[in-house]
Amino acid sequence: MKVRYAFQKLENLPEGFEVPAGRVKPWGTAHAILSCKDMIDGPFAVINADDYYGREAFKQIYDYLSVHEDNEKYQYAMVGYQLKNTLTENGSVARGVCDIDSNGKLVSVTEHTTIVKRGDNAAYTEDDGKSYTDLAGDTIVSMNLWGFSKGFLSEIAYGFRDFLQEGLQHNPLKCEYYLPSVVSRLLDSNKAEVKVLLTTEKWYGVTYREDKPMVMAALKKLEENNFYPKQLCGKLEAAANFCFEGVYKEEIPWGNGHINDTYRVTFENEQGVKKHYILQQMNKSIFKNPVELMENTVSYDLIDNPEILYEGGLAFGRLQSMLADYPAKTLHETIPGFHDTRERFETFKKAVEEDV
């Protein structure tokens, strides 16, 4: 998978606007999407990077975006979760409760900032706990897994000016431009439709520190049930850090090294073509400091330092001197003339003379 990064910068503002003095808070989730505008050239999905949404949910949003296009209205999608599958035992959460029509289209999203678990159901308060309103466990909520067409970027940009004019006047240091607010504006103006894709997946997130052991146990159980492989790239976890083309297939030991372990790793692309890569796993019991070892393996394609050139020549000269009495006739010349220094030098001089 190819990965590109876009950075949300405070100074990324429309012409005529400036960052207020003292502002350090980002401009919100809608502005974060706007920061990606130069990288997006088609339909796209949006998620929270620190949430686990489940495999089925990703497939649903992919399948929808693959076959739906805008018509007289924008055609968006959102994966809707059952509230009971998104709650924590360790405190309250904020959730967007969805109002859905008979055609499975989103009517509105109402944000409740203090929802607590009540058995298989839940309840929310809007008066600091003085009173609670019940919510059924199967209430559909948004967990910010959206699918948009490219035109959504233009709508974000269009509304950003209005947001800034109001926000900078009333709350210049903390106002935020939220993604759901852009969607709500388009729904209210009848410019968009949002299909709610229902899922029974369990959502996981670490809202509180106490949530971490539960989330880790849940992910481990998915591995034990073979829902996900224990390592996406077999034994070689480092393989996940390389931009290999295709899907991982296997790795096998390669060669006969006595210190480091060498593997041939195989990936297969969408056309079924397999590509092989060689990776070497460093022996940490021998090389105690891998970072220092990597820093030692520096190569130069272009020399711009006379001292480096001198030391390189000196080392090569010493090597030639050490090999001076070696019986060269016992070696096979695999490429005729490849190591003939005189011939190479004459060829070089000729190329200089002819200005090749």
ChimeraX attribute file (.defattr): number of C-alpha atoms within 10 A of each C-alpha:
attribute: neighborCount
match mode: 1-to-1
recipient: residues
	/A:1	10
	/A:2	7
	/A:3	5
	/A:4	7
	/A:5	8
	/A:6	13
	/A:7	10
	/A:8	17
	/A:9	12
	/A:10	15
	/A:11	12
	/A:12	15
	/A:13	17
	/A:14	12
	/A:15	7
	/A:16	6
	/A:17	13
	/A:18	13
	/A:19	14
	/A:20	12
	/A:21	8
	/A:22	8
	/A:23	13
	/A:24	11
	/A:25	12
	/A:26	17
	/A:27	23
	/A:28	15
	/A:29	18
	/A:30	21
	/A:31	23
	/A:32	18
	/A:33	19
	/A:34	20
	/A:35	18
	/A:36	15
	/A:37	15
	/A:38	9
	/A:39	10
	/A:40	13
	/A:41	10
	/A:42	10
	/A:43	18
	/A:44	17
	/A:45	17
	/A:46	15
	/A:47	14
	/A:48	12
	/A:49	7
	/A:50	10
	/A:51	15
	/A:52	17
	/A:53	23
	/A:54	14
	/A:55	11
	/A:56	12
	/A:57	23
	/A:58	14
	/A:59	10
	/A:60	18
	/A:61	23
	/A:62	15
	/A:63	11
	/A:64	18
	/A:65	19
	/A:66	11
	/A:67	7
	/A:68	14
	/A:69	14
	/A:70	14
	/A:71	8
	/A:72	7
	/A:73	14
	/A:74	21
	/A:75	21
	/A:76	27
	/A:77	24
	/A:78	26
	/A:79	23
	/A:80	26
	/A:81	27
	/A:82	22
	/A:83	27
	/A:84	23
	/A:85	19
	/A:86	20
	/A:87	26
	/A:88	20
	/A:89	13
	/A:90	13
	/A:91	14
	/A:92	19
	/A:93	17
	/A:94	15
	/A:95	22
	/A:96	19
	/A:97	21
	/A:98	20
	/A:99	16
	/A:100	16
	/A:101	12
	/A:102	6
	/A:103	8
	/A:104	13
	/A:105	18
	/A:106	24
	/A:107	16
	/A:108	19
	/A:109	19
	/A:110	14
	/A:111	14
	/A:112	15
	/A:113	14
	/A:114	18
	/A:115	23
	/A:116	22
	/A:117	21
	/A:118	15
	/A:119	9
	/A:120	13
	/A:121	17
	/A:122	21
	/A:123	18
	/A:124	22
	/A:125	17
	/A:126	13
	/A:127	9
	/A:128	9
	/A:129	9
	/A:130	7
	/A:131	10
	/A:132	16
	/A:133	10
	/A:134	13
	/A:135	19
	/A:136	14
	/A:137	19
	/A:138	15
	/A:139	16
	/A:140	24
	/A:141	25
	/A:142	22
	/A:143	22
	/A:144	19
	/A:145	19
	/A:146	22
	/A:147	24
	/A:148	22
	/A:149	20
	/A:150	16
	/A:151	14
	/A:152	23
	/A:153	19
	/A:154	12
	/A:155	15
	/A:156	20
	/A:157	18
	/A:158	13
	/A:159	15
	/A:160	19
	/A:161	16
	/A:162	10
	/A:163	15
	/A:164	21
	/A:165	12
	/A:166	12
	/A:167	16
	/A:168	17
	/A:169	11
	/A:170	11
	/A:171	11
	/A:172	18
	/A:173	18
	/A:174	14
	/A:175	19
	/A:176	19
	/A:177	20
	/A:178	16
	/A:179	18
	/A:180	19
	/A:181	15
	/A:182	18
	/A:183	22
	/A:184	17
	/A:185	15
	/A:186	18
	/A:187	18
	/A:188	11
	/A:189	8
	/A:190	11
	/A:191	13
	/A:192	21
	/A:193	18
	/A:194	24
	/A:195	22
	/A:196	26
	/A:197	18
	/A:198	16
	/A:199	17
	/A:200	15
	/A:201	17
	/A:202	17
	/A:203	19
	/A:204	22
	/A:205	17
	/A:206	16
	/A:207	17
	/A:208	13
	/A:209	8
	/A:210	13
	/A:211	16
	/A:212	14
	/A:213	10
	/A:214	15
	/A:215	16
	/A:216	12
	/A:217	11
	/A:218	14
	/A:219	16
	/A:220	15
	/A:221	13
	/A:222	13
	/A:223	14
	/A:224	12
	/A:225	11
	/A:226	10
	/A:227	12
	/A:228	14
	/A:229	12
	/A:230	15
	/A:231	11
	/A:232	14
	/A:233	20
	/A:234	17
	/A:235	12
	/A:236	16
	/A:237	10
	/A:238	12
	/A:239	17
	/A:240	14
	/A:241	8
	/A:242	9
	/A:243	10
	/A:244	19
	/A:245	15
	/A:246	17
	/A:247	17
	/A:248	19
	/A:249	15
	/A:250	16
	/A:251	21
	/A:252	13
	/A:253	14
	/A:254	14
	/A:255	10
	/A:256	9
	/A:257	10
	/A:258	8
	/A:259	13
	/A:260	14
	/A:261	15
	/A:262	19
	/A:263	18
	/A:264	16
	/A:265	22
	/A:266	20
	/A:267	19
	/A:268	17
	/A:269	13
	/A:270	9
	/A:271	7
	/A:272	10
	/A:273	9
	/A:274	15
	/A:275	17
	/A:276	15
	/A:277	12
	/A:278	13
	/A:279	17
	/A:280	15
	/A:281	12
	/A:282	15
	/A:283	13
	/A:284	11
	/A:285	9
	/A:286	10
	/A:287	13
	/A:288	11
	/A:289	10
	/A:290	13
	/A:291	9
	/A:292	10
	/A:293	12
	/A:294	9
	/A:295	8
	/A:296	9
	/A:297	7
	/A:298	7
	/A:299	6
	/A:300	7
	/A:301	5
	/A:302	7
	/A:303	9
	/A:304	9
	/A:305	8
	/A:306	9
	/A:307	10
	/A:308	12
	/A:309	12
	/A:310	11
	/A:311	11
	/A:312	11
	/A:313	12
	/A:314	12
	/A:315	11
	/A:316	12
	/A:317	12
	/A:318	11
	/A:319	11
	/A:320	12
	/A:321	11
	/A:322	10
	/A:323	11
	/A:324	10
	/A:325	8
	/A:326	11
	/A:327	8
	/A:328	10
	/A:329	7
	/A:330	7
	/A:331	8
	/A:332	8
	/A:333	11
	/A:334	8
	/A:335	7
	/A:336	8
	/A:337	11
	/A:338	10
	/A:339	11
	/A:340	9
	/A:341	10
	/A:342	10
	/A:343	12
	/A:344	13
	/A:345	11
	/A:346	11
	/A:347	12
	/A:348	13
	/A:349	12
	/A:350	12
	/A:351	11
	/A:352	10
	/A:353	9
	/A:354	8
	/A:355	7
	/A:356	7
